[in-house]
Each structure stands twice: as structure tokens, then as C-alpha cells.
Amino acid sequence: MRSLARLVAAALLVIAVMRLPATAQETLTNESIISMVKGGLSEAVVLARVRSGPANFDTSTNALLNLKKAGVSDKIIEAMV
């Protein structure tokens, strides 16, 4: 009986793990946006990433000005706000 209980527990664990996402998405920050832009990713790619996942952006005036100084386009900044 114990082996059956262990088998059922193992099966449930496997099912639970299979339901987890394959990869956890990184939470985007201002720094990650700057990194993507400076790394040469296109505006379209950065915008798609901004729209697709979790984010924790600093949208204070100083932070927005820093994004602009770092070369982040207005379209990307607008998507972040």
C-alpha cells in the first residue's frame, strides 16, 4: 500500500512540474531596457519584450530623462509608462 501511495505522490509531482512554465520570465527594469538598446536590439524587439512580460519600471522624471540620454526611443519609453 505504501508503494502505491508513493507512486501516486510521484505522479502528482510530475504532473505539477509539467504545468510550470518552461522558463521564468525576467522582470524588466529600466536597466534591462537600456541594456537591450545598447546591445543593438531593434526597437520592434524591445517593444515586443516590454509588451510581453512582467515589468517594474521607474517612471519618475529623472528616470525617464536617463532613458532618453541612454538612447532609448520615445516609442519604447511610451510603452514603459
C-alpha positions in Angstrom: 0.0 0.0 0.0 2.9 2.4 0.8 4.4 1.8 -2.6 1.1 2.7 -4.3 0.9 5.9 -2.2 4.5 6.8 -3.2 3.7 6.1 -6.8 0.6 8.3 -6.8 2.6 11.1 -5.0 5.4 10.9 -7.6 2.9 11.0 -10.4 1.2 14.1 -9.0 4.6 15.8 -8.5 5.5 15.1 -12.2 2.2 16.5 -13.3 2.6 19.6 -11.2 6.2 20.2 -12.5 5.0 19.7 -16.1 2.4 22.5 -15.7 5.1 25.0 -14.6 6.4 27.4 -17.4 9.5 26.1 -19.1 11.3 29.3 -18.3 10.5 32.0 -15.8 10.3 35.4 -17.5 12.7 38.0 -16.2 11.1 41.1 -14.7 12.1 44.1 -16.9 13.6 47.2 -15.4 14.9 50.4 -16.8 18.4 48.9 -16.7 17.4 45.9 -18.8 15.8 48.2 -21.4 19.0 50.3 -21.6 21.0 47.0 -21.9 18.8 45.8 -24.8 19.0 49.1 -26.6 22.8 49.4 -26.2 23.1 45.8 -27.2 21.7 46.7 -30.6 18.3 45.1 -30.4 15.8 46.7 -32.7 13.0 49.0 -31.4 10.5 46.4 -32.5 12.1 43.6 -30.5 12.4 45.8 -27.3 8.8 46.9 -27.7 7.6 43.3 -28.1 9.5 42.3 -24.9 8.0 45.3 -23.0 4.5 44.2 -24.0 5.0 40.5 -23.3 6.1 40.2 -19.8 6.3 41.5 -16.2 8.0 44.8 -15.6 9.0 47.0 -12.8 9.9 50.3 -14.4 10.9 53.5 -12.7 8.9 56.2 -14.5 9.9 59.2 -12.4 11.0 62.3 -14.3 14.7 61.6 -13.7 14.5 58.0 -14.7 12.7 58.9 -18.0 15.4 61.5 -18.7 18.1 58.9 -18.1 16.4 56.5 -20.5 16.4 59.2 -23.2 20.0 60.1 -22.5 20.9 56.4 -22.9 19.4 56.3 -26.4 16.0 54.7 -25.7 13.5 55.8 -28.3 10.3 57.7 -27.4 8.2 54.7 -28.6 9.9 52.4 -26.1 9.6 54.9 -23.3 5.9 55.4 -24.1 5.4 51.7 -23.9 7.1 51.6 -20.5 4.9 54.4 -19.0 
